[in-house]
Amino acid sequence: MTQPIVEHVEKIADVRNSFADAVGRAKYGNGATVLTSRGKRVAAIVSIDLYERALEALGITTLPAPPKEK
């Protein structure tokens, strides 16, 4: 059985000031940060392991994004 993920909910504006904390929770802990905008859940910062397992479970493949133009 998998362990539950601790879910932190924060406004995008607040995470801008503490982005490293949100990444650290995802990388080192068993936590995710759910980002909200105008009170709606819009995105999540999760560990790469969780992200890759979710993609695999859903049968989704990824493609690299084209390079940004300068």
Secondary structure, DSSP 8 states (H G I E B T S, - for coil): -----EEEEEEHHHHHHTHHHHHHHHHHSSEEEEEEETTEEEEEE--HHHHHHHHHHHT-----------
